[in-house]
Amino acid sequence: MDRRIFLPRLVWFVLLVAFASVLRADPGVLVLGRISDDPQRHHDQLKPLLDYVVPRMADVGIREGRIVMARDASRMTSYLRHGRVDWVTETAATGLTLMDRASASLLMLTERDGVQHYRAVVFVRGDSPAKSLADLAGRRLALQNPMSTSAYLLPAITLLDAGIPMEILPAPADSPGIDGVGYVFANSEANIATWVLKGVVDAGAFSDVDFARLQERDPRAASLRIIGRSMAAPRAMELVRADLDGRVRARLQQVLAEAANDPAAAPALRRFFGTTAFTIPVDADRAALAELSAATRRTREAIE
């Protein structure tokens, strides 16, 4: 790794974490948070939207915006509990964790690239003998990492709910017990697909959105075959701390809800992870999230 690139990012991240540890809630500052292993890149993705939002919240006393990164969910939980972060953008898996541990409140569901919900798909090579999830017993599955919603949490929920035990393997070459699925982490969707295509593992899993894109751009992926689908989950979620001022919360929700129809917001939304709209959750959304939350707790207790 080029130390000229690595060291400035590391120093920047350490300083940012140190800054967050002493920061105290200022009612005139809106603090947007994100859990990140690449704070510089994520800062550049978050700032345009924060710059769009802040001037539109002057009527509720917001005069400035700041961005705070956390390296893991535990640190972000602490920031939310102590009022050091007001608004967090996260995926469903991490968002549910923050709702559970920090009593964070769901503000909006985030639509990305025109898709508000997605599912995980479990897939195999076309010549695989596996026809269903049950056929994966005794075989190896590639997932992304423990923080992924579509490439870890949703496939795990699906397999365990189907009565198929899971065990983590030290390496892809290791074999699981005959009754369960052994899983390994490949770190990216591209690696997952490559490992399946090359026969390093027997199956892989990630979102149906990414699977469709893969098959469109890579001719080799046309041979991949889906053998299982998960329950649906939001593409992303916008959360706020539990004790955020009600006027600030309401105005932030209004500004985000109206952003998709404001041409001035378009560049910021594109930078914000390809967001195409924010929608206010309704009772059906909350019920679905409650079901997903229960499944998440059940699954993490079973395999972690």
C-alpha positions in Angstrom: 0.0 0.0 0.0 1.2 3.5 -0.8 2.1 5.1 2.6 1.6 8.6 1.1 -2.1 7.7 0.7 -2.6 5.5 3.8 -1.0 7.7 6.4 -3.0 10.9 5.8 -6.2 8.9 5.8 -5.3 7.2 9.0 -4.3 10.4 10.7 -7.5 12.1 9.5 -9.6 9.2 10.8 -7.9 9.2 14.2 -8.3 13.0 14.6 -12.0 12.7 13.6 -12.7 10.0 16.2 -10.9 12.1 18.8 -13.0 15.1 17.8 -16.2 13.1 18.2 -15.2 11.8 21.6 -15.1 15.4 23.0 -18.0 16.8 20.9 -21.1 17.9 22.9 -24.5 18.4 21.4 -25.0 21.9 20.0 -28.6 22.6 19.1 -27.5 24.8 16.2 -25.4 22.0 14.6 -26.8 19.1 12.7 -24.3 16.1 12.9 -24.6 13.4 10.3 -22.9 10.1 11.1 -21.7 7.1 9.2 -19.9 3.9 10.2 -17.0 3.7 7.8 -13.7 1.9 7.0 -13.0 4.6 4.4 -13.9 7.9 6.0 -12.4 10.1 3.3 -14.5 8.6 0.6 -17.7 8.5 2.7 -17.2 12.1 3.8 -17.2 13.1 0.1 -20.4 11.2 -0.4 -22.2 12.7 2.6 -21.2 16.3 2.5 -23.1 17.5 -0.6 -26.4 16.3 0.9 -25.6 17.8 4.3 -24.8 21.1 2.6 -28.2 20.9 0.8 -30.1 20.1 4.0 -28.6 22.6 6.5 -29.7 25.9 4.9 -33.3 24.5 4.6 -33.4 24.0 8.4 -32.6 27.5 9.5 -36.2 28.0 10.7 -35.6 25.4 13.4 -32.3 26.8 14.5 -29.8 24.8 12.5 -26.9 27.0 11.3 -24.2 24.5 10.6 -23.6 20.8 9.6 -20.9 18.4 10.6 -19.9 14.9 9.7 -18.7 12.3 12.2 -17.5 8.8 11.3 -17.3 5.8 13.6 -15.2 2.7 12.9 -17.9 0.3 14.2 -21.4 0.0 15.5 -20.4 0.1 19.1 -18.8 3.5 18.8 -21.7 4.9 16.8 -24.0 3.6 19.5 -22.1 5.6 22.1 -22.2 8.7 19.9 -26.0 8.4 19.5 -26.6 7.8 23.2 -24.5 10.8 24.2 -26.1 13.2 21.7 -22.9 13.5 19.6 -24.6 12.4 16.4 -28.1 13.5 15.3 -28.7 11.7 12.1 -27.2 8.4 10.8 -27.4 6.9 7.3 -26.9 3.1 7.3 -27.9 -0.2 5.8 -30.7 -2.3 7.3 -28.5 -4.7 9.3 -26.5 -1.9 11.0 -29.6 0.3 11.3 -31.4 -2.3 13.2 -28.4 -2.8 15.5 -28.4 1.0 16.3 -32.2 0.9 16.9 -31.7 -1.9 19.3 -28.6 -0.7 21.1 -28.9 3.1 21.0 -32.7 3.4 20.7 -32.2 5.2 17.5 -35.4 6.2 15.7 -36.3 5.3 12.1 -36.8 8.6 10.2 -36.8 7.6 6.5 -36.4 4.6 4.2 -33.8 5.3 1.5 -34.4 4.4 -2.2 -31.2 3.8 -4.2 -31.1 3.6 -8.0 -34.9 3.4 -8.0 -35.1 0.4 -5.6 -36.4 0.8 -2.1 -36.2 -2.9 -1.0 -34.1 -5.8 -2.1 -33.6 -9.5 -1.3 -30.6 -11.7 -1.0 -30.3 -14.5 -3.5 -28.3 -17.7 -2.9 -26.8 -19.0 -6.2 -24.7 -21.8 -7.6 -23.0 -22.7 -10.8 -25.2 -24.0 -13.6 -23.6 -27.4 -13.4 -24.1 -27.7 -9.6 -26.1 -30.6 -8.3 -27.8 -28.3 -5.8 -31.4 -27.5 -6.7 -32.6 -26.0 -3.4 -31.2 -24.6 -0.1 -31.5 -28.1 1.5 -29.0 -29.4 -1.0 -26.3 -27.1 0.4 -25.9 -29.3 3.5 -22.2 -30.3 3.7 -21.2 -27.6 1.2 -19.4 -24.2 1.3 -21.0 -20.8 0.9 -19.2 -17.5 0.3 -20.6 -14.4 2.0 -19.2 -10.8 2.1 -18.6 -9.8 5.8 -20.6 -9.7 9.0 -21.8 -6.1 8.5 -23.5 -6.8 5.1 -27.3 -7.0 5.0 -27.7 -8.7 1.7 -24.5 -10.8 1.6 -24.5 -12.0 5.2 -27.5 -11.3 7.4 -30.3 -12.1 4.9 -28.8 -15.3 3.6 -28.1 -16.4 7.2 -31.7 -15.8 8.2 -33.0 -17.7 5.2 -30.8 -20.7 5.8 -31.4 -20.9 9.5 -35.2 -20.5 9.0 -35.0 -23.4 6.6 -33.5 -25.5 9.3 -30.0 -25.6 7.9 -27.2 -25.0 10.5 -24.3 -22.8 9.7 -20.7 -22.8 10.8 -17.8 -20.5 9.9 -14.9 -22.1 8.2 -11.2 -21.1 8.7 -10.6 -21.2 4.9 -12.5 -22.0 1.7 -10.7 -25.3 1.4 -12.1 -26.6 4.7 -15.2 -28.8 4.8 -18.3 -28.3 7.0 -20.2 -31.0 8.8 -22.5 -33.1 6.6 -25.7 -31.5 8.1 -24.8 -27.8 7.8 -23.4 -25.1 5.5 -19.9 -23.9 6.0 -19.4 -20.2 5.2 -16.4 -18.1 4.5 -16.0 -14.4 4.0 -14.9 -13.2 0.5 -15.0 -9.4 1.3 -16.7 -8.3 -1.9 -19.6 -9.3 -4.2 -17.0 -9.7 -7.1 -15.0 -12.2 -5.1 -18.1 -14.1 -4.1 -19.1 -14.5 -7.8 -15.6 -15.4 -8.8 -15.2 -18.0 -6.1 -18.5 -19.7 -7.2 -17.6 -19.6 -10.9 -14.1 -21.1 -10.2 -15.5 -23.8 -7.9 -13.6 -22.4 -4.8 -17.0 -22.6 -3.0 -20.2 -24.3 -3.9 -22.5 -21.3 -3.5 -22.6 -17.6 -2.9 -25.1 -15.0 -1.8 -25.7 -11.3 -2.3 -28.5 -8.9 -3.3 -30.8 -9.6 -6.2 -29.9 -6.1 -7.5 -26.2 -6.9 -7.6 -27.0 -10.3 -9.1 -28.9 -8.8 -12.0 -26.2 -6.3 -12.6 -23.5 -9.0 -12.6 -25.4 -11.1 -15.2 -25.8 -8.0 -17.4 -22.1 -7.1 -17.5 -20.3 -10.5 -17.2 -21.2 -13.2 -19.7 -19.8 -15.9 -17.4 -22.4 -15.0 -14.8 -25.2 -16.1 -17.1 -24.6 -19.7 -16.0 -25.2 -18.9 -12.4 -28.5 -20.3 -11.0 -30.5 -19.0 -8.1 -31.7 -21.7 -5.6 -33.0 -19.5 -2.8 -34.4 -16.0 -2.0 -34.6 -14.2 1.3 -37.2 -11.9 2.9 -37.1 -8.3 1.7 -35.2 -5.5 3.5 -34.8 -1.8 2.9 -31.9 -0.7 0.7 -30.9 1.8 3.4 -32.3 3.7 6.4 -32.0 7.2 7.8 -32.0 7.2 11.6 -32.0 9.9 14.2 -31.1 9.8 17.9 -34.0 9.2 20.2 -33.9 12.5 22.0 -33.5 14.8 18.9 -35.6 17.9 19.2 -39.0 17.2 17.7 -39.0 20.3 15.5 -35.6 19.4 14.1 -36.7 15.9 13.4 -39.9 16.9 11.7 -38.1 19.5 9.5 -35.3 17.1 8.5 -37.9 14.5 7.5 -39.7 17.1 5.4 -36.5 18.3 3.7 -35.5 14.8 2.8 -39.0 13.8 1.6 -39.1 16.7 -0.7 -35.5 16.4 -2.0 -36.3 14.0 -4.8 -38.6 16.6 -6.4 -36.1 19.4 -6.1 -33.6 19.7 -9.1 -31.2 21.5 -6.8 -30.9 18.3 -4.7 -30.1 16.0 -7.7 -26.3 16.1 -7.6 -26.2 15.7 -3.8 -28.6 12.7 -4.0 -26.4 11.0 -6.7 -23.4 11.4 -4.5 -25.3 10.1 -1.5 -24.9 6.4 -2.5 -27.1 6.8 -5.6 -30.1 7.8 -3.6 -33.2 8.5 -5.7 -35.8 9.2 -3.0 -36.4 9.2 0.8 -39.8 7.9 1.9 -41.6 8.3 5.2 -42.1 4.8 6.7 -45.7 3.7 7.2 -47.1 1.1 9.6 -46.5 -1.8 7.1 -42.9 -0.7 6.8 -42.5 -0.7 10.6 -44.1 -4.1 10.9 -41.8 -5.6 8.3 -38.8 -4.1 10.1 -40.0 -5.5 13.4 -40.1 -9.0 11.7 -36.6 -8.4 10.3 -35.3 -7.3 13.6 -36.6 -10.4 15.4 -35.1 -12.6 12.7 -31.8 -10.7 13.0 -31.6 -11.2 16.8 -32.5 -14.9 16.3 -29.8 -15.4 13.7 -27.0 -13.6 15.4 -27.6 -15.6 18.6 -27.5 -18.8 16.5 -24.2 -18.2 14.6 -22.2 -15.5 16.3 
